[in-house]
């Protein structure tokens, strides 16, 4: 039976730096194997596809044959040479095919975010429905922080704010938030940074650098 890789699916969170790095690797692979098509699926947006393929980890790279059947998957980051070797081994039938994975299950998660009340930061518990089996608590906490709207509290982030990119290194985090020009009035970047810093402190992040895009410095 032929095991030619016809398509590669990259499943990743939209703001994940490791997923972006893996995307760069796979674009190199796509140029080397011109018969292979690459598609990126964002697990926090395309939840139905994520569950259809029973993806459990971020990022996940999946190799499909010409009939769309999964041959193999890798989780996490791999270098270009490793991916090329894997594809060649699959086509030589020199490795076992994909194992069977259980169906994904939606779960209700709880996050502590910090909102303002009388100019003081207050911890607020926010429920979050994770529609997939992929967990990324730090990234999810940031998204929950941006979207939190609780009666009696003020969120320093406007409703239109969205997470563009995040990079964690040790106890430090670099976070890029996309803003819209119409949000300029009343924006307090320091209040945003302090609220987000408190929220991420629950995950061992002691220091953050906050960048706002589409917003004047």
C-alpha positions as CSV (number, residue, x, y, z in Angstrom):
1,X,0.0,0.0,0.0
2,X,1.3,3.4,-1.0
3,X,2.0,5.8,1.8
4,X,2.7,9.0,-0.1
5,X,2.2,12.2,1.9
6,X,-0.3,14.3,0.0
7,X,-1.1,17.0,2.5
8,X,0.2,18.4,5.8
9,X,-2.2,20.0,8.4
10,X,-0.7,22.3,11.0
11,X,-3.0,22.7,14.0
12,X,-1.9,25.6,16.2
13,X,-3.3,28.4,18.4
14,X,-3.4,31.7,16.4
15,X,-1.1,33.5,18.8
16,X,1.4,30.7,19.5
17,X,5.0,31.5,18.6
18,X,5.9,27.8,18.4
19,X,3.1,27.2,15.9
20,X,4.4,30.1,13.8
21,X,7.9,28.6,13.9
22,X,6.5,25.2,12.9
23,X,4.7,26.9,10.1
24,X,8.0,28.3,8.8
25,X,9.5,24.8,8.8
26,X,6.5,23.3,7.0
27,X,6.6,26.0,4.3
28,X,10.2,25.0,3.6
29,X,9.1,21.4,3.4
30,X,6.3,22.3,1.0
31,X,8.9,23.9,-1.3
32,X,11.0,20.8,-1.3
33,X,8.1,18.4,-1.9
34,X,6.1,20.2,-4.5
35,X,3.4,17.5,-4.5
36,X,2.5,18.2,-0.8
37,X,-0.1,20.8,0.1
38,X,0.1,22.7,3.4
39,X,-2.9,23.9,5.4
40,X,-2.9,25.7,8.7
41,X,-5.8,25.2,11.1
42,X,-6.2,27.5,14.1
43,X,-7.6,25.3,17.0
44,X,-9.1,28.2,18.9
45,X,-11.1,29.3,15.8
46,X,-11.7,26.1,13.8
47,X,-12.8,24.0,16.7
48,X,-14.9,21.5,14.6
49,X,-11.9,20.5,12.4
50,X,-9.7,20.3,15.5
51,X,-12.2,17.9,17.1
52,X,-12.8,16.0,13.8
53,X,-9.1,15.1,13.7
54,X,-9.0,14.5,17.5
55,X,-6.0,16.9,18.0
56,X,-4.8,17.0,21.6
57,X,-1.7,19.2,21.7
58,X,-0.5,22.6,20.3
59,X,1.0,22.6,17.8
60,X,0.2,19.3,16.0
61,X,1.5,18.5,12.5
62,X,-0.5,15.8,10.7
63,X,0.5,14.0,7.5
64,X,-2.3,12.8,5.3
65,X,-2.3,10.5,2.2
66,X,-4.1,11.2,-1.1
67,X,-7.4,9.9,0.3
68,X,-7.2,12.3,3.3
69,X,-6.4,9.5,5.8
70,X,-4.0,10.3,8.6
71,X,-0.6,8.6,8.2
72,X,1.2,10.1,11.2
73,X,1.3,13.1,13.5
74,X,3.9,14.9,15.5
75,X,3.3,17.2,18.5
76,X,5.5,20.2,19.3
77,X,8.3,21.7,17.3
78,X,10.5,19.7,14.8
79,X,13.3,21.0,12.7
80,X,13.1,20.9,8.9
81,X,15.5,18.0,8.5
82,X,13.4,15.9,11.0
83,X,10.2,16.5,9.1
84,X,11.9,15.6,5.7
85,X,13.3,12.4,7.2
86,X,9.8,11.5,8.6
87,X,8.1,12.0,5.2
88,X,10.8,9.9,3.5
89,X,10.4,7.1,6.1
90,X,6.6,7.1,5.7
91,X,7.0,6.7,1.9
92,X,9.5,3.9,2.4
93,X,7.0,2.3,4.8
94,X,9.8,2.4,7.4
95,X,7.7,3.3,10.4
96,X,4.4,2.5,12.0
97,X,1.3,4.4,11.0
98,X,-0.8,6.7,13.3
99,X,-2.3,5.3,16.4
100,X,-6.0,5.8,17.2
101,X,-7.0,8.7,19.4
102,X,-10.0,9.2,21.6
103,X,-12.6,11.7,20.7
104,X,-12.1,15.2,22.0
105,X,-14.2,16.4,24.9
106,X,-15.3,19.9,25.7
107,X,-14.4,21.0,29.3
108,X,-15.3,23.9,31.5
109,X,-12.2,25.7,32.8
110,X,-11.9,28.4,35.4
111,X,-9.6,31.4,35.1
112,X,-8.7,34.2,37.6
113,X,-8.4,37.5,35.9
114,X,-7.9,41.0,37.3
115,X,-10.3,43.8,36.7
116,X,-10.6,47.3,38.1
117,X,-13.0,48.3,40.8
118,X,-12.6,51.9,42.2
119,X,-9.1,52.0,40.6
120,X,-8.0,48.9,42.4
121,X,-7.3,45.5,40.8
122,X,-9.7,42.8,42.0
123,X,-9.5,39.1,41.3
124,X,-12.5,37.8,39.3
125,X,-13.2,34.1,38.5
126,X,-14.3,33.7,34.9
127,X,-15.6,30.3,33.4
128,X,-14.3,29.4,30.0
129,X,-15.7,26.6,27.8
130,X,-12.8,24.8,26.0
131,X,-14.5,23.2,23.0
132,X,-11.4,21.1,22.2
133,X,-9.0,18.9,24.1
134,X,-6.1,21.3,23.4
135,X,-5.1,23.2,26.5
136,X,-2.9,26.3,26.6
137,X,-3.7,28.0,29.9
138,X,-1.5,31.1,29.6
139,X,-2.7,32.0,26.2
140,X,-6.3,31.3,27.2
141,X,-5.9,33.4,30.3
142,X,-4.9,36.4,28.2
143,X,-7.9,35.9,25.9
144,X,-10.2,35.6,28.8
145,X,-8.7,38.8,30.3
146,X,-9.4,40.7,27.0
147,X,-13.0,39.5,26.8
148,X,-14.0,39.8,30.4
149,X,-17.1,42.0,31.0
150,X,-18.4,41.7,34.5
151,X,-21.0,44.0,36.1
152,X,-19.4,46.3,38.6
153,X,-15.9,46.0,37.2
154,X,-13.9,47.8,34.6
155,X,-11.7,46.0,32.1
156,X,-8.9,48.3,30.9
157,X,-8.9,46.5,27.5
158,X,-11.6,47.6,25.0
159,X,-13.9,44.9,23.6
160,X,-12.2,45.0,20.2
161,X,-8.7,44.2,21.6
162,X,-7.3,40.8,20.4
163,X,-4.2,38.8,21.1
164,X,-1.8,39.0,18.2
165,X,1.3,37.2,19.6
166,X,2.8,36.0,22.9
167,X,6.2,34.8,23.7
168,X,7.2,33.3,27.1
169,X,10.7,32.8,28.2
170,X,11.2,31.6,31.8
171,X,9.2,34.0,34.0
172,X,9.0,36.8,31.4
173,X,6.4,37.3,28.7
174,X,6.2,39.5,25.6
175,X,2.6,40.1,24.6
176,X,1.3,41.9,21.5
177,X,-2.3,43.1,21.6
178,X,-4.0,44.3,18.4
179,X,-6.0,47.5,18.9
180,X,-8.2,49.5,16.6
181,X,-7.8,53.2,15.9
182,X,-11.2,54.0,17.3
183,X,-10.1,52.6,20.7
184,X,-7.5,55.4,21.2
185,X,-9.6,57.5,23.5
186,X,-9.4,56.6,27.1
187,X,-6.8,53.9,26.7
188,X,-4.4,53.4,29.6
189,X,-1.6,51.1,28.6
190,X,-0.1,50.9,32.1
191,X,-3.5,49.8,33.6
192,X,-3.6,47.1,30.9
193,X,-0.1,45.9,31.7
194,X,-0.8,45.8,35.4
195,X,-4.0,43.8,35.0
196,X,-2.4,41.4,32.6
197,X,0.6,41.0,34.9
198,X,-1.6,40.1,37.8
199,X,-3.5,37.6,35.7
200,X,-0.4,35.9,34.4
201,X,1.3,35.8,37.9
202,X,-0.9,32.7,38.6
203,X,1.2,30.9,35.9
204,X,4.6,32.0,37.2
205,X,5.0,34.9,34.9
206,X,6.6,37.7,36.9
207,X,7.3,40.3,34.3
208,X,5.6,41.2,31.0
209,X,6.3,43.5,28.1
210,X,3.1,44.8,26.5
211,X,3.0,46.0,23.0
212,X,-0.1,47.6,21.4
213,X,-0.3,47.5,17.6
214,X,-2.3,50.1,15.6
215,X,-1.9,52.4,18.5
216,X,0.3,55.5,18.8
217,X,3.2,55.3,21.2
